[in-house]
Amino acid sequence: MKEKFLPIGSVVQLKEANKKIMITSYLVFGTGENSNPKIFDYGACHFPEGIIESDHTIAFNHDEIDKVYFVGCQDDDQKQLNTILVQTEAEVKRQFYDSVKESNTNE
């Protein structure tokens, strides 16, 4: 996969999954193992069904993608956003995890 962040609308299958999903968002806040707060590269919905419940998002990271079936629209706006995401991803994740640590310390 050439780009770190595939365009919205891309259809992929995750490793060890049997259902395709469609990317709907980036840098999604969710819960990881042991219900710990985590930030994921992508949010997605089942394909072809789409978003059935507004509070249900499939959160996953780029390295979990096994196969890309379709790449969404890649225009100048998407390319510019991809550049911004790549440049700011580490800082966004750092700030998120710092705030999680701080809130756990204050409990």
MODELLER restraints for C-alpha pairs under 7 A, 6 or more apart:
rsr = mdl.restraints
at = mdl.atoms
rsr.add(forms.Gaussian(group=physical.xy_distance, feature=features.Distance(at['CA:4:A'], at['CA:62:A']), mean=6.99, stdev=0.5))
rsr.add(forms.Gaussian(group=physical.xy_distance, feature=features.Distance(at['CA:5:A'], at['CA:82:A']), mean=6.12, stdev=0.5))
rsr.add(forms.Gaussian(group=physical.xy_distance, feature=features.Distance(at['CA:6:A'], at['CA:71:A']), mean=6.93, stdev=0.5))
rsr.add(forms.Gaussian(group=physical.xy_distance, feature=features.Distance(at['CA:7:A'], at['CA:71:A']), mean=6.55, stdev=0.5))
rsr.add(forms.Gaussian(group=physical.xy_distance, feature=features.Distance(at['CA:7:A'], at['CA:72:A']), mean=4.96, stdev=0.5))
rsr.add(forms.Gaussian(group=physical.xy_distance, feature=features.Distance(at['CA:7:A'], at['CA:73:A']), mean=6.26, stdev=0.5))
rsr.add(forms.Gaussian(group=physical.xy_distance, feature=features.Distance(at['CA:7:A'], at['CA:74:A']), mean=6.55, stdev=0.5))
rsr.add(forms.Gaussian(group=physical.xy_distance, feature=features.Distance(at['CA:7:A'], at['CA:78:A']), mean=6.73, stdev=0.5))
rsr.add(forms.Gaussian(group=physical.xy_distance, feature=features.Distance(at['CA:8:A'], at['CA:23:A']), mean=5.22, stdev=0.5))
rsr.add(forms.Gaussian(group=physical.xy_distance, feature=features.Distance(at['CA:8:A'], at['CA:24:A']), mean=5.32, stdev=0.5))
rsr.add(forms.Gaussian(group=physical.xy_distance, feature=features.Distance(at['CA:8:A'], at['CA:25:A']), mean=6.54, stdev=0.5))
rsr.add(forms.Gaussian(group=physical.xy_distance, feature=features.Distance(at['CA:8:A'], at['CA:72:A']), mean=5.70, stdev=0.5))
rsr.add(forms.Gaussian(group=physical.xy_distance, feature=features.Distance(at['CA:9:A'], at['CA:22:A']), mean=5.65, stdev=0.5))
rsr.add(forms.Gaussian(group=physical.xy_distance, feature=features.Distance(at['CA:9:A'], at['CA:23:A']), mean=5.28, stdev=0.5))
rsr.add(forms.Gaussian(group=physical.xy_distance, feature=features.Distance(at['CA:9:A'], at['CA:24:A']), mean=6.26, stdev=0.5))
rsr.add(forms.Gaussian(group=physical.xy_distance, feature=features.Distance(at['CA:9:A'], at['CA:72:A']), mean=4.60, stdev=0.5))
rsr.add(forms.Gaussian(group=physical.xy_distance, feature=features.Distance(at['CA:10:A'], at['CA:22:A']), mean=5.54, stdev=0.5))
rsr.add(forms.Gaussian(group=physical.xy_distance, feature=features.Distance(at['CA:10:A'], at['CA:23:A']), mean=5.47, stdev=0.5))
rsr.add(forms.Gaussian(group=physical.xy_distance, feature=features.Distance(at['CA:10:A'], at['CA:70:A']), mean=5.23, stdev=0.5))
rsr.add(forms.Gaussian(group=physical.xy_distance, feature=features.Distance(at['CA:10:A'], at['CA:71:A']), mean=4.36, stdev=0.5))
rsr.add(forms.Gaussian(group=physical.xy_distance, feature=features.Distance(at['CA:10:A'], at['CA:72:A']), mean=4.38, stdev=0.5))
rsr.add(forms.Gaussian(group=physical.xy_distance, feature=features.Distance(at['CA:11:A'], at['CA:20:A']), mean=6.57, stdev=0.5))
rsr.add(forms.Gaussian(group=physical.xy_distance, feature=features.Distance(at['CA:11:A'], at['CA:21:A']), mean=5.59, stdev=0.5))
rsr.add(forms.Gaussian(group=physical.xy_distance, feature=features.Distance(at['CA:11:A'], at['CA:22:A']), mean=4.38, stdev=0.5))
rsr.add(forms.Gaussian(group=physical.xy_distance, feature=features.Distance(at['CA:11:A'], at['CA:23:A']), mean=6.49, stdev=0.5))
rsr.add(forms.Gaussian(group=physical.xy_distance, feature=features.Distance(at['CA:11:A'], at['CA:68:A']), mean=6.17, stdev=0.5))
rsr.add(forms.Gaussian(group=physical.xy_distance, feature=features.Distance(at['CA:11:A'], at['CA:69:A']), mean=5.37, stdev=0.5))
rsr.add(forms.Gaussian(group=physical.xy_distance, feature=features.Distance(at['CA:11:A'], at['CA:70:A']), mean=4.92, stdev=0.5))
rsr.add(forms.Gaussian(group=physical.xy_distance, feature=features.Distance(at['CA:11:A'], at['CA:71:A']), mean=6.58, stdev=0.5))
rsr.add(forms.Gaussian(group=physical.xy_distance, feature=features.Distance(at['CA:12:A'], at['CA:20:A']), mean=5.63, stdev=0.5))
rsr.add(forms.Gaussian(group=physical.xy_distance, feature=features.Distance(at['CA:12:A'], at['CA:21:A']), mean=5.53, stdev=0.5))
rsr.add(forms.Gaussian(group=physical.xy_distance, feature=features.Distance(at['CA:12:A'], at['CA:22:A']), mean=6.36, stdev=0.5))
rsr.add(forms.Gaussian(group=physical.xy_distance, feature=features.Distance(at['CA:12:A'], at['CA:65:A']), mean=6.69, stdev=0.5))
rsr.add(forms.Gaussian(group=physical.xy_distance, feature=features.Distance(at['CA:12:A'], at['CA:67:A']), mean=5.62, stdev=0.5))
rsr.add(forms.Gaussian(group=physical.xy_distance, feature=features.Distance(at['CA:12:A'], at['CA:68:A']), mean=4.41, stdev=0.5))
rsr.add(forms.Gaussian(group=physical.xy_distance, feature=features.Distance(at['CA:12:A'], at['CA:69:A']), mean=5.48, stdev=0.5))
rsr.add(forms.Gaussian(group=physical.xy_distance, feature=features.Distance(at['CA:13:A'], at['CA:19:A']), mean=6.45, stdev=0.5))
rsr.add(forms.Gaussian(group=physical.xy_distance, feature=features.Distance(at['CA:13:A'], at['CA:20:A']), mean=4.72, stdev=0.5))
rsr.add(forms.Gaussian(group=physical.xy_distance, feature=features.Distance(at['CA:13:A'], at['CA:21:A']), mean=6.18, stdev=0.5))
rsr.add(forms.Gaussian(group=physical.xy_distance, feature=features.Distance(at['CA:13:A'], at['CA:65:A']), mean=6.05, stdev=0.5))
rsr.add(forms.Gaussian(group=physical.xy_distance, feature=features.Distance(at['CA:13:A'], at['CA:66:A']), mean=5.72, stdev=0.5))
rsr.add(forms.Gaussian(group=physical.xy_distance, feature=features.Distance(at['CA:13:A'], at['CA:67:A']), mean=5.23, stdev=0.5))
rsr.add(forms.Gaussian(group=physical.xy_distance, feature=features.Distance(at['CA:13:A'], at['CA:68:A']), mean=6.54, stdev=0.5))
rsr.add(forms.Gaussian(group=physical.xy_distance, feature=features.Distance(at['CA:14:A'], at['CA:64:A']), mean=5.55, stdev=0.5))
rsr.add(forms.Gaussian(group=physical.xy_distance, feature=features.Distance(at['CA:14:A'], at['CA:65:A']), mean=4.41, stdev=0.5))
rsr.add(forms.Gaussian(group=physical.xy_distance, feature=features.Distance(at['CA:14:A'], at['CA:66:A']), mean=4.92, stdev=0.5))
rsr.add(forms.Gaussian(group=physical.xy_distance, feature=features.Distance(at['CA:14:A'], at['CA:67:A']), mean=6.86, stdev=0.5))
rsr.add(forms.Gaussian(group=physical.xy_distance, feature=features.Distance(at['CA:15:A'], at['CA:64:A']), mean=5.81, stdev=0.5))
rsr.add(forms.Gaussian(group=physical.xy_distance, feature=features.Distance(at['CA:15:A'], at['CA:65:A']), mean=5.92, stdev=0.5))
rsr.add(forms.Gaussian(group=physical.xy_distance, feature=features.Distance(at['CA:15:A'], at['CA:66:A']), mean=4.75, stdev=0.5))
rsr.add(forms.Gaussian(group=physical.xy_distance, feature=features.Distance(at['CA:20:A'], at['CA:46:A']), mean=6.31, stdev=0.5))
rsr.add(forms.Gaussian(group=physical.xy_distance, feature=features.Distance(at['CA:20:A'], at['CA:47:A']), mean=5.36, stdev=0.5))
rsr.add(forms.Gaussian(group=physical.xy_distance, feature=features.Distance(at['CA:21:A'], at['CA:44:A']), mean=6.12, stdev=0.5))
rsr.add(forms.Gaussian(group=physical.xy_distance, feature=features.Distance(at['CA:21:A'], at['CA:45:A']), mean=5.50, stdev=0.5))
rsr.add(forms.Gaussian(group=physical.xy_distance, feature=features.Distance(at['CA:21:A'], at['CA:46:A']), mean=4.41, stdev=0.5))
rsr.add(forms.Gaussian(group=physical.xy_distance, feature=features.Distance(at['CA:21:A'], at['CA:47:A']), mean=4.69, stdev=0.5))
rsr.add(forms.Gaussian(group=physical.xy_distance, feature=features.Distance(at['CA:22:A'], at['CA:44:A']), mean=5.24, stdev=0.5))
rsr.add(forms.Gaussian(group=physical.xy_distance, feature=features.Distance(at['CA:22:A'], at['CA:45:A']), mean=5.44, stdev=0.5))
rsr.add(forms.Gaussian(group=physical.xy_distance, feature=features.Distance(at['CA:22:A'], at['CA:46:A']), mean=6.22, stdev=0.5))
rsr.add(forms.Gaussian(group=physical.xy_distance, feature=features.Distance(at['CA:22:A'], at['CA:47:A']), mean=5.67, stdev=0.5))
rsr.add(forms.Gaussian(group=physical.xy_distance, feature=features.Distance(at['CA:23:A'], at['CA:42:A']), mean=6.63, stdev=0.5))
rsr.add(forms.Gaussian(group=physical.xy_distance, feature=features.Distance(at['CA:23:A'], at['CA:43:A']), mean=5.95, stdev=0.5))
rsr.add(forms.Gaussian(group=physical.xy_distance, feature=features.Distance(at['CA:23:A'], at['CA:44:A']), mean=4.29, stdev=0.5))
rsr.add(forms.Gaussian(group=physical.xy_distance, feature=features.Distance(at['CA:23:A'], at['CA:45:A']), mean=6.75, stdev=0.5))
rsr.add(forms.Gaussian(group=physical.xy_distance, feature=features.Distance(at['CA:24:A'], at['CA:43:A']), mean=5.62, stdev=0.5))
rsr.add(forms.Gaussian(group=physical.xy_distance, feature=features.Distance(at['CA:24:A'], at['CA:44:A']), mean=4.89, stdev=0.5))
rsr.add(forms.Gaussian(group=physical.xy_distance, feature=features.Distance(at['CA:24:A'], at['CA:45:A']), mean=6.90, stdev=0.5))
rsr.add(forms.Gaussian(group=physical.xy_distance, feature=features.Distance(at['CA:25:A'], at['CA:42:A']), mean=5.64, stdev=0.5))
rsr.add(forms.Gaussian(group=physical.xy_distance, feature=features.Distance(at['CA:25:A'], at['CA:43:A']), mean=4.79, stdev=0.5))
rsr.add(forms.Gaussian(group=physical.xy_distance, feature=features.Distance(at['CA:25:A'], at['CA:44:A']), mean=6.66, stdev=0.5))
rsr.add(forms.Gaussian(group=physical.xy_distance, feature=features.Distance(at['CA:26:A'], at['CA:41:A']), mean=5.60, stdev=0.5))
rsr.add(forms.Gaussian(group=physical.xy_distance, feature=features.Distance(at['CA:26:A'], at['CA:42:A']), mean=4.47, stdev=0.5))
rsr.add(forms.Gaussian(group=physical.xy_distance, feature=features.Distance(at['CA:26:A'], at['CA:43:A']), mean=6.00, stdev=0.5))
rsr.add(forms.Gaussian(group=physical.xy_distance, feature=features.Distance(at['CA:27:A'], at['CA:39:A']), mean=6.07, stdev=0.5))
rsr.add(forms.Gaussian(group=physical.xy_distance, feature=features.Distance(at['CA:27:A'], at['CA:40:A']), mean=5.30, stdev=0.5))
rsr.add(forms.Gaussian(group=physical.xy_distance, feature=features.Distance(at['CA:27:A'], at['CA:41:A']), mean=4.62, stdev=0.5))
rsr.add(forms.Gaussian(group=physical.xy_distance, feature=features.Distance(at['CA:27:A'], at['CA:42:A']), mean=5.63, stdev=0.5))
rsr.add(forms.Gaussian(group=physical.xy_distance, feature=features.Distance(at['CA:28:A'], at['CA:39:A']), mean=5.49, stdev=0.5))
rsr.add(forms.Gaussian(group=physical.xy_distance, feature=features.Distance(at['CA:28:A'], at['CA:40:A']), mean=5.11, stdev=0.5))
rsr.add(forms.Gaussian(group=physical.xy_distance, feature=features.Distance(at['CA:28:A'], at['CA:41:A']), mean=6.45, stdev=0.5))
rsr.add(forms.Gaussian(group=physical.xy_distance, feature=features.Distance(at['CA:28:A'], at['CA:42:A']), mean=5.92, stdev=0.5))
rsr.add(forms.Gaussian(group=physical.xy_distance, feature=features.Distance(at['CA:28:A'], at['CA:43:A']), mean=5.77, stdev=0.5))
rsr.add(forms.Gaussian(group=physical.xy_distance, feature=features.Distance(at['CA:28:A'], at['CA:59:A']), mean=6.65, stdev=0.5))
rsr.add(forms.Gaussian(group=physical.xy_distance, feature=features.Distance(at['CA:29:A'], at['CA:38:A']), mean=5.90, stdev=0.5))
rsr.add(forms.Gaussian(group=physical.xy_distance, feature=features.Distance(at['CA:29:A'], at['CA:39:A']), mean=4.50, stdev=0.5))
rsr.add(forms.Gaussian(group=physical.xy_distance, feature=features.Distance(at['CA:29:A'], at['CA:40:A']), mean=6.39, stdev=0.5))
rsr.add(forms.Gaussian(group=physical.xy_distance, feature=features.Distance(at['CA:30:A'], at['CA:37:A']), mean=5.79, stdev=0.5))
rsr.add(forms.Gaussian(group=physical.xy_distance, feature=features.Distance(at['CA:30:A'], at['CA:38:A']), mean=5.29, stdev=0.5))
rsr.add(forms.Gaussian(group=physical.xy_distance, feature=features.Distance(at['CA:30:A'], at['CA:39:A']), mean=5.99, stdev=0.5))
rsr.add(forms.Gaussian(group=physical.xy_distance, feature=features.Distance(at['CA:31:A'], at['CA:37:A']), mean=4.46, stdev=0.5))
rsr.add(forms.Gaussian(group=physical.xy_distance, feature=features.Distance(at['CA:31:A'], at['CA:38:A']), mean=5.15, stdev=0.5))
rsr.add(forms.Gaussian(group=physical.xy_distance, feature=features.Distance(at['CA:32:A'], at['CA:38:A']), mean=5.60, stdev=0.5))
rsr.add(forms.Gaussian(group=physical.xy_distance, feature=features.Distance(at['CA:39:A'], at['CA:93:A']), mean=6.66, stdev=0.5))
rsr.add(forms.Gaussian(group=physical.xy_distance, feature=features.Distance(at['CA:40:A'], at['CA:59:A']), mean=5.95, stdev=0.5))
rsr.add(forms.Gaussian(group=physical.xy_distance, feature=features.Distance(at['CA:40:A'], at['CA:60:A']), mean=5.43, stdev=0.5))
rsr.add(forms.Gaussian(group=physical.xy_distance, feature=features.Distance(at['CA:40:A'], at['CA:61:A']), mean=5.41, stdev=0.5))
rsr.add(forms.Gaussian(group=physical.xy_distance, feature=features.Distance(at['CA:41:A'], at['CA:60:A']), mean=6.16, stdev=0.5))
rsr.add(forms.Gaussian(group=physical.xy_distance, feature=features.Distance(at['CA:41:A'], at['CA:61:A']), mean=4.69, stdev=0.5))
rsr.add(forms.Gaussian(group=physical.xy_distance, feature=features.Distance(at['CA:41:A'], at['CA:62:A']), mean=6.19, stdev=0.5))
rsr.add(forms.Gaussian(group=physical.xy_distance, feature=features.Distance(at['CA:42:A'], at['CA:59:A']), mean=5.71, stdev=0.5))
rsr.add(forms.Gaussian(group=physical.xy_distance, feature=features.Distance(at['CA:42:A'], at['CA:60:A']), mean=5.47, stdev=0.5))
rsr.add(forms.Gaussian(group=physical.xy_distance, feature=features.Distance(at['CA:42:A'], at['CA:61:A']), mean=6.08, stdev=0.5))
rsr.add(forms.Gaussian(group=physical.xy_distance, feature=features.Distance(at['CA:43:A'], at['CA:57:A']), mean=5.86, stdev=0.5))
rsr.add(forms.Gaussian(group=physical.xy_distance, feature=features.Distance(at['CA:43:A'], at['CA:58:A']), mean=5.44, stdev=0.5))
rsr.add(forms.Gaussian(group=physical.xy_distance, feature=features.Distance(at['CA:43:A'], at['CA:59:A']), mean=4.60, stdev=0.5))
rsr.add(forms.Gaussian(group=physical.xy_distance, feature=features.Distance(at['CA:43:A'], at['CA:60:A']), mean=6.62, stdev=0.5))
rsr.add(forms.Gaussian(group=physical.xy_distance, feature=features.Distance(at['CA:44:A'], at['CA:57:A']), mean=5.71, stdev=0.5))
rsr.add(forms.Gaussian(group=physical.xy_distance, feature=features.Distance(at['CA:44:A'], at['CA:58:A']), mean=4.90, stdev=0.5))
rsr.add(forms.Gaussian(group=physical.xy_distance, feature=features.Distance(at['CA:44:A'], at['CA:59:A']), mean=6.43, stdev=0.5))
rsr.add(forms.Gaussian(group=physical.xy_distance, feature=features.Distance(at['CA:45:A'], at['CA:51:A']), mean=5.54, stdev=0.5))
rsr.add(forms.Gaussian(group=physical.xy_distance, feature=features.Distance(at['CA:45:A'], at['CA:57:A']), mean=5.95, stdev=0.5))
rsr.add(forms.Gaussian(group=physical.xy_distance, feature=features.Distance(at['CA:45:A'], at['CA:58:A']), mean=5.93, stdev=0.5))
